[in-house]
Every structure is written in structure tokens, then in C-alpha cells.
């Protein structure tokens, strides 16, 4: 297996308990956030090109759902960030407790849900296209980071991957995972 180094922000380079991340991850997230906001704002509030579903779906339905999704996204991100960066662990280890016992990438899932919540607020279909690109990006950087974690923690991380879904669990028709 090729030894991949990854990237760790300067402010966290002193932390031996953290594993590297994709070097372009933060910049990619900022670029995609900017693209999404430009498309979402211009479509939702300026040109109103693809928000025709608002005629068919009541604000009393999609706005409360959007708010629930937005609150959930914030909770996932905050809890995930606090778990990873809140305290320094003495020994490097796979984090498997709390939110990490439910999903391996709660911060990324929180980000994906943030975009979904914004889409649900205005029902902008053009924003859905950018959102799909964002999901692909988060999946790709998750895969990269999982390679680094597997290199660092070996069988412990492989076992964790078998038990906990990356972003959400897909069940097959026969009920197996």
C-alpha cells in the first residue's frame, strides 16, 4: 500500500492524536460553498428560475422540514468538531464513541445536510445540481481520509468501518447492510 502523508493544518501540527486530511479539503469546501451560495441566492431570490415547486408545496411543509434539517446539520457538525478537536487525547486512537458510534464522518454529513436544508427552504432545483457535486466531493475526501486512518490504525479502523456507516446506512431489500 502506498504511504500517503495527507495534510494537517498548522494550528494542529503539534497534535499527535490527529490524523491528516486531504490537503485540498478546506479549499475545496470553500470553493463549493461559494458556488452553492451564488447559485442558491441568484436562483432563489433574483432570477427565480427553478423554484417553481413553491407553487405546489406549501411553506408550512417545506420550511419546517428545512429548519429541522438545518438544526440537525448544526448539531452533527458541532458535536463532531468538539469530539475531534475539543480535547487532546494522550494516545492516538480511533474515535468510536458518541456521534462517531453512529456515523464515521458527522462533520461532513452535517455539511451535506446544511446544503440540503438551504435547498429545502427555497426549493431551488439548480442548487440540487451543485449539491450533488458537493456530495461527490465529500465522499471523495472521506475515502482519502479513511485510507490514512486505515494506514495508521489498521485492523482497528477496518473493524470500525464494518460497524459504523460512512455518512448514512443503506439497507438492502433483504435487510442486510
Residue pairs with C-beta under 8 A, 6 or more apart in sequence:
1 151
3 151
4 144
4 147
4 148
4 151
5 20
6 19
6 20
6 21
6 22
6 23
6 144
6 145
6 148
7 20
7 21
7 22
7 23
7 25
8 15
8 18
8 20
8 21
9 26
12 18
12 85
15 88
16 92
17 88
17 89
17 90
17 91
17 92
17 93
18 84
18 85
18 92
19 92
19 145
19 148
19 149
19 152
20 145
20 148
21 141
21 144
21 145
21 148
22 28
22 140
22 141
22 144
22 145
25 141
28 137
28 141
29 111
29 137
32 130
32 133
32 134
32 137
35 130
36 115
36 118
36 127
36 130
36 131
36 134
39 124
39 126
39 127
39 129
39 130
40 118
40 119
40 122
40 124
40 126
40 127
40 130
43 49
43 50
43 51
43 122
43 124
43 126
43 127
44 51
44 121
44 122
44 124
44 127
45 122
49 126
50 124
50 125
50 126
50 127
51 122
51 123
51 124
51 125
53 123
53 125
54 122
54 123
57 123
62 120
62 121
62 123
63 120
63 121
65 120
66 117
66 118
66 119
66 120
66 121
67 117
69 113
69 116
69 117
69 120
70 113
70 114
70 117
70 118
72 110
72 113
73 109
73 110
73 111
73 112
73 113
73 114
73 116
73 117
74 110
74 114
75 110
76 99
76 103
76 106
76 107
76 109
76 110
76 113
77 106
77 107
77 110
77 111
77 114
78 110
79 98
79 99
79 106
80 99
80 100
80 105
80 106
80 107
80 110
81 107
83 95
83 97
83 98
83 99
83 100
83 106
84 95
84 107
92 152
92 153
93 153
94 149
94 153
94 156
94 157
94 160
96 160
96 164
99 106
100 106
100 164
101 164
102 164
103 109
103 164
103 165
103 166
103 167
103 168
104 142
104 146
104 160
104 161
104 164
104 165
104 166
104 167
105 138
105 142
105 145
105 166
105 167
108 138
108 141
108 142
108 167
109 167
109 168
111 134
111 138
112 131
112 134
112 135
112 138
112 167
115 127
115 130
115 131
115 134
116 131
118 127
119 127
119 128
119 131
138 167
139 166
139 167
142 166
142 167
146 157
146 161
146 166
149 157
150 157
150 158
150 161
165 177
169 177
170 177
171 177
